Amino acid sequence: MNYLKLNRFSHHLQVSFSRLNVICRSLYNLYAPDKLTHRKNIDQTKLSDSSILAMLIWQTEIGIESQRRFCECFNCLSHSRFNR
């Protein structure tokens, strides 16, 4: 994981969201149990589980502690859809 560079003066990851999404997808495919990845109606999801994980990591990275405040970053997404 040499593409996750740490700054000497900061603990923040210096990686773009798209790269973080790729990392989360590969880790999800490696470590998520089959019961989770092969559940019912997985093909009908609006957002993949790995993308949700990447969004939660990104939320923590940018320092937003509230789910409601983080939802406000996405003006095209309703709050109820975000919670689902």
C-alpha positions as CSV (number, residue, x, y, z in Angstrom):
1,M,0.0,0.0,0.0
2,N,2.7,2.4,-0.9
3,Y,0.2,4.8,-2.6
4,L,-1.2,5.7,0.9
5,K,1.4,8.5,1.6
6,L,1.5,10.0,5.1
7,N,2.7,13.5,5.5
8,R,5.3,13.9,8.2
9,F,3.4,16.7,9.9
10,S,-0.1,15.4,9.5
11,H,-1.9,12.1,10.1
12,H,-4.3,12.7,7.1
13,L,-4.2,10.4,4.1
14,Q,-3.3,12.2,0.9
15,V,-5.4,10.2,-1.5
16,S,-8.3,11.2,-3.7
17,F,-11.8,9.9,-3.1
18,S,-11.8,7.9,-6.3
19,R,-8.6,6.1,-5.3
20,L,-10.0,5.6,-1.8
21,N,-13.1,4.0,-3.4
22,V,-10.9,1.6,-5.4
23,I,-9.0,0.7,-2.2
24,C,-12.2,0.0,-0.3
25,R,-13.6,-2.0,-3.2
26,S,-10.6,-4.3,-3.3
27,L,-10.5,-4.7,0.5
28,Y,-14.2,-5.4,0.6
29,N,-13.9,-8.0,-2.1
30,L,-11.1,-9.7,-0.2
31,Y,-12.5,-9.6,3.4
32,A,-16.3,-9.3,3.3
33,P,-18.0,-12.6,4.1
34,D,-20.0,-14.4,1.4
35,K,-23.2,-14.0,3.5
36,L,-22.9,-10.3,3.1
37,T,-21.8,-10.1,-0.5
38,H,-24.3,-12.6,-1.8
39,R,-27.4,-11.4,0.1
40,K,-30.8,-11.0,-1.4
41,N,-31.5,-8.1,-3.8
42,I,-27.9,-7.0,-3.9
43,D,-28.3,-6.1,-7.6
44,Q,-31.0,-3.5,-6.7
45,T,-28.8,-1.4,-4.4
46,K,-28.3,2.2,-5.4
47,L,-24.9,2.4,-3.9
48,S,-22.4,-0.4,-3.3
49,D,-21.2,-1.4,0.1
50,S,-17.6,-0.5,-0.7
51,S,-18.7,3.0,-1.8
52,I,-20.5,3.5,1.5
53,L,-17.4,2.5,3.4
54,A,-15.3,4.9,1.3
55,M,-17.8,7.7,2.0
56,L,-17.6,7.0,5.8
57,I,-13.8,7.0,5.7
58,W,-13.8,10.2,3.7
59,Q,-16.3,11.8,6.2
60,T,-13.9,11.0,9.0
61,E,-11.0,12.2,7.0
62,I,-12.5,15.7,6.3
63,G,-13.5,16.0,10.0
64,I,-17.3,15.9,9.7
65,E,-18.7,14.2,12.8
66,S,-22.4,14.4,12.0
67,Q,-24.2,12.2,9.5
68,R,-26.7,15.0,8.8
69,R,-23.9,17.5,8.0
70,F,-22.2,15.0,5.8
71,C,-25.4,14.4,3.9
72,E,-25.7,18.2,3.2
73,C,-22.5,17.9,1.2
74,F,-24.5,15.9,-1.4
75,N,-27.2,18.3,-2.7
76,C,-28.4,15.7,-5.2
77,L,-29.2,13.1,-2.5
78,S,-32.2,13.3,-0.2
79,H,-31.6,12.7,3.5
80,S,-33.8,9.6,3.6
81,R,-32.0,8.1,0.6
82,F,-28.7,8.8,2.2
83,N,-29.8,7.0,5.4
84,R,-30.9,3.9,3.4
